[in-house]
């Protein structure tokens, strides 16, 4: 038994107003009475029309930029040091339990940024566990019963080394751009100080060839502010399921596709 649904024509109409007809086993459509509409909903025959999400195809070679934000853009309800401890614990766990490789992590006041790879194609399961358990722990310590995050995590596939460098710099410069510090290595809730030996780091970060290929040059690059246009281009590129730069209005190729900002 199939139910035909139509988009709502005006705001405020009920879900039942979407349901108009039902398909019989003989393949014929007949209208539904109000009672039958209620029955269709109660028996899960009716599914409202919605815009489908883009199909996610797991990839075991490319990196992913992951982000998630607190509900209503509110700050975490407990001190940042306590949130950082919880995040470290569960990043350690998903690395070992789901074999997720971690390349960078930065915790902000109401969201986080993470760069990972999934050699075993376990990113969805691992991140669902991470989101659920960190939300539960933060809520328990804060004494609240509502959810911590505003929705599911968002991932953007990073398809090239050049794109990886853009995402890498964007993640580590987030605290600087937010005015929380003046240099990337000064922010305590980031994997970077731990990699530099300035603080203890419990998160099992992969060997950072980007950072240590030429430490002095890399730190200078990370601490060099990009132009506002380049920063916005990278931010928008990371909001797509597959990181990609929009073509400039002049129709030319975006210089960030091949260059590093």
RAUR-V462304 format. One record per pair of residues at least 24 apart in sequence whose C-alpha atoms are under 6 Angstrom apart, sorted by the first residue. I is the first residue (numbers start at 1). J is the second residue. Records with the same first field share a line. If there is no record, write none. Layout:
I = J + J
This chain:
3 = 46
60 = 118 + 119 + 121
62 = 159
63 = 116 + 117 + 158
64 = 115 + 116 + 156 + 157 + 158
65 = 114 + 115 + 155 + 156
66 = 113 + 114 + 154 + 155
67 = 112 + 113 + 153 + 154
68 = 111 + 112 + 153
69 = 110 + 111 + 149
70 = 110 + 111 + 148 + 149 + 150
71 = 148 + 149 + 150
75 = 109 + 110
76 = 110
77 = 142
78 = 142
88 = 203
92 = 203
94 = 126
98 = 122 + 126
102 = 205 + 206
103 = 205 + 206
105 = 190 + 191
106 = 190
107 = 189
156 = 238 + 240 + 241 + 242 + 243
157 = 242 + 243
158 = 243
169 = 222
183 = 223
226 = 261
